[in-house]
Amino acid sequence: QVQLVESGGGLVQAGGSLRLSCAASGRTFSSYAMGWFRQAPRKEREFVAAINWSGGRTDYADSVKGRFTISRDNAKNTVYLQMNNLKPEDTAAYYCAARPPGYGGTSRRPPEYNAWGQGTQVTVSS
């Protein structure tokens, strides 16, 4: 099982950009599908984006499509979330997650991921 550490969160004005990184430990990172989720106060954790093991397939929530880009560098054991044109409603704690190999590709369902990072806070001011 991989261990995950997110970084790159912060405070940004509406319309600005941030890039989140998720560094993974373990030699099997390249076999995992990866996802980004977010959770705002008093709301359920929601899907943001996912990428398959090779980076050849991605999936996005409608709310971020066209503004966010997920990517990965398997040589660096890292997955990224580039966030552009940020909006106040993007304010949340962002979590990366790993889906074990053998269960298919990407998923939007948190229970299908078995490893989670500690989260990084993104705050977008209006």
Salt bridges, closest charged atoms under 4 A:
GLU46 OE2 - ARG38 NE 2.55
ASP59 OD2 - ARG108 NE 2.69
ASP62 OD1 - LYS65 NZ 3.37
ASP90 OD1 - ARG38 NH1 2.90
ASP90 OD2 - ARG67 NH1 2.75
GLU112 OE1 - ARG99 NH2 2.74
GLU112 OE2 - ARG109 NH1 2.79
